[in-house]
Amino acid sequence: MIEYFFIIGIILIIGFLATILFERTRISTVLILMAFGFFLGPVFGIVDATEESLIAQISSFIATLALIILLFDGGMMLEIRSVLKAVPKSTFFTFLVFVVTLILVTLFCTLIGWDPLLGALLGAIVGGTSSAIVIAMAEKSGITREAKAFLTIESTITDALCIISAMIVVEVIVSATIVAGDIGHMFLAAFLIALFTGAVAAIVWLFAIEKLRIEKYYYMLTLAVAFIVYSLTEGISASGGFAVFIFGLTLGNAKSIIRNLSMSPELAMASTSTLKRFQEEVTFFVRTFFFVYAGLLLMPNYFAFGVLGVAFVVTLLALAGRMLSQKVVMGGNEFTQQDKRIVATTMPRGLAAAVLATTPAVLAVTGPEIPDFAPIVFGVIVFSNIVATFGVFLFSGKKPWGEKIYRYVSYIWDKLNAPDDELVQIEKKEKEEIEHELEEKKKKEERRKKKYEKKKKKVVLEELEYEVKEEEKELEELKKKIEEKKEEPH
């Protein structure tokens, strides 16, 4: 029992160090934490993560819990204007990527001898990104707010898209009764109901804050409402994840929304500020354990050569479909080159794909002729996360590593091929660039110190304001007691 608390502490410290490493080098926290989980469970056996263990059996619960909290966080941290601006293109991009990936994977599976419907099932399962991982990657990737909204909306929609599509393919395999009208109705109902439920729940909750004057335990109560919103929306066969995202988006943009409502802006804004502060801490905790948990589920036998080969090709096809769709949808000047590159490579698959691949309904239709169906999905999860990690590493930040590497290779090439008189100029230019970079680093460090001091003063002021408010409350209580004593009969 004691060793588990030690492991929890180590996981949190590694999560913190991985976050710092990401900020300094742009190496994503996802693979670091997943690798730690893999060594913790399957490799060294410190934590039992076999198929019969409790950890494996509660995988769908853990995935759903992480999904709710991270989607809520994703909505909270976005500006509603950026979201509304990104919705049309992001929705079109989502469906285009999904359809192109589905077609490419189906064709590939048919070529290697699979039944086309089983290929379509694999394509449906791995056709969408993991919102939990995408939100974590997009948060500090250096892309614009519009691009963050673009990726977040896409990953939120694909969770439901994959689940509904996979179940439709299973139904077609079993009974062949699904028609195009039914498919369109299912998608439309899933997202429109979720949109309505999430928005209404958030507005009702904002009214409740004002009327009930809720100040204590505000975050936990809001999280409770988010769980209820997810459960009720899923209970009526709509997208619970999308509803939670809309719920968080509405609360996170309370300032813009309450202008048109007869509410107390001071209370709503104070509550929202408190909510965001707590949400950052909880999101770090959940995100860290989510990725370590994902690593625990990767069994060594999943890495057979044949399985990895199929998974690698499927990942390449998914990347090709994504890059093609990105050029079609993001071809204009609305997004920066950095945005386009990050969007094209941010394709991580997560626990949603893993859970779908191991559900009884899917296992029932795969048959004995394809024994490695689920391991292929886990292979795609690993490869897609590697692609996304390299994308973030190479293309994120103010000075992306991809450009640095290209510049360095170009410099070496120029030196090798330049005549002696030009070589002096090239080396002089290099020296000037190094001096400029050092100067920029110095200025950045000074700005960081000023920012830290400013933040420190802000925290001190907030503490003083809190103490003043508490003292005012005590004075009010004392005044009331004095008034009550005066009114008492002598």
C-alpha positions in Angstrom: 0.0 0.0 0.0 2.8 2.5 1.0 4.7 1.9 -2.3 1.7 3.1 -4.3 1.8 6.5 -2.6 5.5 6.7 -3.4 4.7 5.9 -7.1 2.0 8.5 -7.2 4.5 11.1 -5.9 7.1 10.1 -8.4 4.5 10.3 -11.3 3.5 13.8 -10.3 7.2 14.9 -10.1 7.9 13.4 -13.5 4.8 15.1 -14.9 6.1 18.4 -13.6 9.7 17.8 -15.0 8.2 16.7 -18.3 6.2 19.9 -18.5 9.4 22.0 -17.9 11.3 19.9 -20.5 8.5 20.6 -23.0 8.7 24.4 -22.3 12.5 24.3 -22.8 12.9 21.8 -25.7 9.4 21.3 -27.2 9.7 17.5 -26.5 6.1 16.6 -25.8 5.2 15.3 -22.3 2.9 12.6 -23.9 5.6 10.1 -24.9 7.7 10.7 -21.8 4.7 9.9 -19.5 3.5 7.0 -21.7 7.0 5.5 -21.7 7.2 5.8 -17.9 3.8 4.0 -17.7 5.0 1.3 -20.0 8.2 0.7 -17.9 6.2 0.9 -14.7 3.7 -1.8 -15.7 4.5 -4.2 -18.6 8.3 -4.0 -18.5 9.2 -4.1 -14.8 5.8 -5.3 -13.4 5.8 -2.8 -10.6 2.1 -2.1 -11.3 -0.1 -5.0 -12.5 -1.7 -3.9 -15.8 -2.5 -7.3 -17.3 -5.9 -7.8 -19.0 -7.2 -9.5 -15.8 -6.1 -6.7 -13.5 -8.4 -4.0 -12.0 -6.4 -1.3 -13.9 -7.2 -2.8 -17.3 -10.9 -3.5 -16.4 -11.5 0.2 -15.4 -9.8 1.6 -18.5 -13.1 2.9 -20.0 -14.0 4.6 -16.7 -10.5 6.3 -16.5 -10.7 7.3 -20.1 -14.1 8.9 -19.6 -13.1 10.7 -16.4 -10.0 12.2 -18.1 -12.1 13.1 -21.2 -14.7 15.0 -19.1 -12.1 17.0 -17.2 -9.8 17.8 -20.1 -12.6 18.7 -22.5 -14.0 21.0 -19.8 -10.6 22.5 -19.4 -10.3 22.9 -23.2 -13.5 24.8 -23.4 -12.6 27.0 -20.4 -9.4 28.2 -21.8 -10.7 29.1 -25.3 -12.2 32.5 -26.4 -15.6 32.1 -27.8 -14.8 34.4 -30.7 -11.9 32.2 -31.8 -14.2 29.1 -31.6 -17.0 30.7 -33.6 -14.5 31.8 -36.2 -13.0 28.3 -36.4 -16.2 26.2 -36.3 -17.1 26.1 -40.1 -13.6 25.3 -41.3 -12.8 23.0 -38.4 -16.0 21.0 -38.8 -15.4 20.6 -42.5 -11.7 19.6 -41.9 -12.8 17.1 -39.2 -15.2 15.2 -41.6 -12.8 15.5 -44.5 -9.9 14.0 -42.6 -12.1 11.3 -41.2 -13.6 10.3 -44.5 -10.2 10.3 -46.4 -8.5 8.3 -43.6 -11.4 5.8 -43.6 -11.2 5.3 -47.4 -7.4 5.0 -47.4 -7.3 2.5 -44.5 -10.2 0.4 -46.1 -8.3 0.2 -49.4 -5.1 -0.8 -47.7 -6.8 -3.5 -45.6 -8.5 -4.8 -48.8 -5.1 -5.1 -50.5 -3.7 -7.2 -47.7 -6.6 -9.6 -47.8 -9.0 -8.3 -45.2 -12.7 -8.0 -45.6 -13.5 -4.4 -46.7 -16.0 -3.9 -43.9 -13.3 -4.9 -41.3 -11.0 -2.4 -43.0 -13.7 0.2 -42.7 -14.1 -0.7 -39.0 -10.3 -0.2 -38.4 -10.5 3.1 -40.3 -13.4 4.3 -38.2 -11.7 3.4 -34.9 -8.4 5.2 -35.8 -9.9 7.9 -37.9 -10.1 10.6 -35.2 -7.6 12.3 -32.8 -7.7 12.1 -29.0 -9.1 15.3 -27.5 -7.3 14.7 -24.2 -3.8 14.5 -25.9 -4.5 17.2 -28.5 -5.6 19.8 -25.9 -2.4 19.1 -23.9 -0.2 19.5 -27.0 -2.0 22.6 -28.4 -1.9 24.4 -25.1 1.8 25.2 -25.2 2.6 24.6 -28.9 3.0 28.3 -29.7 0.2 28.4 -32.3 -2.5 31.1 -32.5 -5.8 31.1 -30.6 -7.7 30.4 -33.8 -5.5 27.3 -34.5 -5.9 26.1 -30.9 -9.7 26.4 -31.3 -9.4 24.6 -34.7 -7.6 21.6 -33.2 -9.8 21.5 -30.0 -13.0 21.5 -31.9 -11.7 18.9 -34.3 -10.6 16.5 -31.5 -13.8 17.1 -29.6 -16.0 16.2 -32.6 -14.0 13.1 -33.6 -14.5 11.4 -30.3 -18.2 11.0 -31.1 -17.5 10.6 -34.8 -15.3 7.5 -34.2 -17.7 5.9 -31.7 -20.8 6.4 -33.9 -19.0 5.4 -37.1 -17.5 2.2 -35.5 -20.9 1.2 -34.2 -22.5 1.8 -37.6 -20.0 -0.4 -39.3 -20.5 -3.1 -36.7 -24.3 -2.9 -37.3 -23.7 -3.2 -41.1 -21.5 -6.2 -40.6 -24.1 -7.9 -38.3 -27.4 -7.0 -40.0 -26.8 -4.7 -43.0 -29.8 -2.6 -42.0 -28.3 0.9 -41.6 -29.2 3.4 -44.4 -27.8 6.9 -45.2 -30.7 8.7 -43.7 -30.2 7.0 -40.3 -26.5 7.9 -40.3 -27.1 11.6 -41.0 -29.8 11.7 -38.3 -27.5 10.1 -35.7 -24.7 12.6 -36.3 -27.0 15.7 -36.4 -28.9 14.7 -33.3 -25.7 13.8 -31.4 -24.1 17.2 -31.9 -27.2 19.6 -31.9 -28.5 18.1 -28.6 -25.1 18.3 -27.0 -24.7 21.9 -28.1 -28.1 22.8 -26.6 -27.5 20.8 -23.4 -24.0 22.2 -22.7 -25.0 25.9 -23.3 -28.3 25.8 -21.3 -26.6 24.0 -18.4 -23.9 26.7 -18.2 -26.4 29.6 -18.3 -28.6 27.9 -15.7 -25.5 27.4 -13.5 -24.4 31.1 -13.9 -27.9 32.1 -12.7 -27.6 29.6 -9.8 -24.3 31.2 -8.8 -26.0 34.6 -8.6 -29.2 33.6 -6.8 -27.6 31.2 -4.3 -24.5 33.4 -3.8 -22.2 30.4 -4.2 -18.7 31.2 -3.2 -17.3 28.1 -1.2 -16.7 24.8 -3.0 -17.5 26.5 -6.3 -15.1 24.4 -8.3 -16.2 21.0 -7.0 -19.9 21.9 -7.6 -19.1 23.1 -11.1 -17.3 19.8 -11.8 -20.3 17.9 -10.4 -22.5 19.8 -12.9 -20.1 18.9 -15.7 -20.4 15.2 -14.8 -24.2 15.4 -14.7 -24.2 17.2 -18.1 -22.0 14.4 -19.6 -24.1 11.6 -18.1 -27.5 13.1 -19.2 -26.3 13.9 -22.7 -24.8 10.4 -23.2 -28.0 8.9 -21.7 -30.0 10.4 -24.6 -27.5 9.1 -27.2 -25.9 12.5 -27.9 -22.2 13.5 -27.6 -21.5 14.0 -23.9 -17.9 15.1 -24.6 -19.1 17.9 -26.9 -21.7 19.0 -24.3 -19.0 19.3 -21.6 -16.8 21.2 -24.0 -19.7 23.7 -24.7 -20.4 23.9 -20.9 -16.8 24.8 -20.2 -16.6 27.2 -23.2 -19.7 29.1 -21.9 -18.4 29.3 -18.4 -15.0 30.4 -19.5 -16.5 33.2 -21.5 -19.0 34.4 -18.9 -17.9 38.0 -19.2 -19.1 38.1 -22.9 -22.3 36.1 -22.2 -23.6 37.9 -19.1 -23.6 41.3 -20.8 -26.9 40.2 -22.5 -28.3 38.7 -19.3 -29.6 40.4 -16.2 -27.0 39.0 -13.9 -24.3 40.2 -11.4 -21.1 40.5 -13.5 -18.9 40.9 -10.4 -20.0 37.6 -8.8 -19.9 35.6 -12.1 -16.4 36.9 -13.0 -15.0 36.3 -9.5 -16.4 32.7 -9.7 -14.9 32.1 -13.2 -11.5 33.4 -12.1 -11.5 31.0 -9.1 -12.7 28.2 -11.4 -9.8 28.7 -13.9 -7.2 28.8 -11.1 -8.4 25.4 -9.7 -8.9 23.9 -13.2 -5.2 24.4 -14.0 -4.1 22.3 -11.0 -6.7 19.6 -11.5 -6.0 19.4 -15.3 -2.2 18.9 -14.6 -3.0 16.1 -12.2 -5.5 14.3 -14.5 -3.4 14.8 -17.6 -0.3 13.4 -16.0 -2.0 10.2 -14.7 -3.9 9.8 -18.0 -0.8 9.5 -20.1 1.0 7.2 -17.6 -2.2 5.1 -17.5 -2.2 4.9 -21.3 1.4 3.6 -21.1 0.3 0.9 -18.6 -2.1 -0.6 -21.2 0.7 -1.2 -23.8 1.5 -4.9 -23.6 4.9 -6.2 -24.9 3.1 -8.7 -27.2 1.5 -5.8 -29.1 4.9 -5.0 -30.6 5.2 -8.0 -32.9 6.9 -7.2 -36.3 3.8 -7.9 -38.5 1.5 -5.9 -36.2 3.9 -2.9 -36.1 4.2 -3.0 -39.9 0.4 -2.8 -40.5 0.1 -0.1 -37.7 2.9 1.9 -39.3 1.3 1.9 -42.7 -2.1 2.8 -41.3 -0.4 5.7 -39.4 1.2 6.9 -42.6 -2.1 6.8 -44.5 -3.8 8.7 -41.7 -1.0 11.3 -41.9 -1.3 11.5 -45.6 -5.1 12.0 -45.3 -4.5 14.7 -42.8 -1.9 16.6 -44.8 -4.1 16.5 -47.9 -7.1 17.8 -46.0 -5.1 20.5 -44.3 -4.0 21.8 -47.7 -7.6 21.8 -48.9 -9.1 23.6 -45.9 -6.3 25.8 -44.7 -4.9 26.9 -48.0 -5.4 30.7 -47.5 -3.6 33.3 -45.4 -5.9 33.0 -42.4 -3.5 30.7 -40.5 0.3 31.1 -40.2 2.7 28.5 -41.7 3.5 27.3 -38.1 -0.3 26.8 -37.5 -0.6 24.7 -40.7 2.4 22.5 -39.9 1.2 21.9 -36.3 -2.3 21.1 -37.5 -1.0 18.7 -40.1 1.1 16.7 -37.7 -1.1 16.8 -34.5 -2.8 13.5 -35.1 -2.4 11.5 -31.8 -4.8 8.7 -31.2 -5.7 7.8 -27.6 -7.7 5.7 -25.2 -10.9 6.3 -27.1 -9.4 4.2 -30.0 -8.1 1.6 -27.5 -11.4 1.2 -25.8 -13.3 0.9 -29.1 -10.8 -1.8 -30.3 -11.4 -3.9 -27.2 -15.2 -3.5 -26.8 -17.2 -6.7 -27.0 -19.2 -5.5 -30.0 -16.1 -4.9 -32.1 -14.3 -8.1 -30.9 -17.4 -10.1 -31.8 -17.2 -9.2 -35.5 -13.4 -9.3 -36.1 -13.3 -13.1 -36.1 -10.4 -15.5 -35.6 -8.8 -14.7 -39.0 -7.6 -11.3 -37.7 -6.2 -12.1 -34.2 -4.1 -8.9 -34.0 -6.9 -6.3 -34.6 -6.6 -4.6 -31.2 -2.8 -4.6 -31.1 -2.8 -2.8 -34.5 -4.8 0.0 -32.9 -2.4 0.2 -30.0 0.5 0.4 -32.5 -1.3 3.3 -34.3 -1.7 5.0 -31.0 2.1 4.8 -30.4 3.1 5.8 -33.9 0.6 8.7 -34.2 1.8 10.1 -30.8 5.4 9.9 -32.1 4.4 11.8 -35.2 2.5 14.4 -33.2 5.5 14.8 -30.7 8.0 15.3 -33.6 5.6 17.8 -35.1 5.4 19.8 -31.9 9.2 19.5 -31.4 10.1 20.7 -34.9 7.5 23.3 -35.6 6.4 24.9 -32.3 7.8 27.8 -30.4 9.0 31.3 -31.6 12.1 29.7 -33.2 11.0 26.2 -34.3 13.6 23.4 -34.2 12.7 22.5 -37.8 13.8 25.8 -39.0 16.9 25.7 -36.8 17.9 22.3 -38.2 17.3 23.4 -41.8 19.3 26.6 -41.2 22.2 24.6 -39.7 22.3 22.0 -42.5 22.2 24.9 -45.1 25.0 26.6 -43.3 27.2 23.5 -43.3 26.4 22.9 -47.0 27.3 26.5 -47.8 30.6 26.3 -46.0 31.5 23.1 -47.8 30.8 24.5 -51.2 31.8 28.2 -50.7 35.1 29.5 -52.1 37.7 31.0 -49.7 36.6 34.7 -50.1 32.9 33.9 -49.4 33.8 31.6 -46.5 34.9 34.6 -44.4 31.6 36.3 -45.0 29.6 33.2 -44.1 31.5 32.8 -40.8 31.1 36.5 -40.0 27.4 36.2 -40.6 27.2 33.2 -38.3 29.0 35.1 -35.6 26.6 38.0 -35.8 23.6 35.6 -35.6 25.0 34.0 -32.5 25.6 37.4 -30.8 22.0 38.4 -31.8 20.6 35.2 -30.3 22.6 35.8 -27.0 21.2 39.3 -26.8 17.7 38.0 -27.4 18.1 35.4 -24.6 19.3 38.2 -22.3 16.3 40.3 -23.0 14.0 37.3 -22.6 15.4 36.6 -19.2 14.9 40.2 -18.1 11.3 40.1 -19.3 10.8 36.8 -17.5 12.1 38.3 -14.2 9.8 41.4 -14.6 6.9 39.1 -15.3 7.7 37.0 -12.2 7.9 40.1 -10.0 4.6 41.4 -11.4 2.9 38.1 -10.7 4.4 38.0 -7.2 3.0 41.4 -6.5 -0.4 40.4 -7.8 -0.5 37.3 -5.5 0.4 39.5 -2.5 -2.4 42.0 -3.4 -4.9 39.1 -3.8 -3.9 37.8 -0.4 -4.3 41.2 1.2 -7.7 41.7 -0.5 -8.8 38.4 0.8 -7.7 39.3 4.4 -9.5 42.6 4.2 -12.7 40.9 3.1 -12.4 38.4 5.9 -11.9 41.3 8.4 -14.9 43.1 7.0 -17.0 40.0 7.4 -15.9 39.7 11.0 -16.7 43.4 11.6 -20.2 42.9 10.1 -20.8 39.9 12.4 -19.6 42.0 15.4 -21.9 44.8 14.5 -24.8 42.4 14.2 -24.1 41.0 17.6 -23.9 44.5 19.1 -27.2 45.4 17.5 -28.8 42.2 18.8 -27.6 43.0 22.4 -28.9 46.5 22.2 -32.3 45.2 21.2 -32.4 42.6 24.0 -34.7 43.7 26.9 -32.9 44.8 30.1 
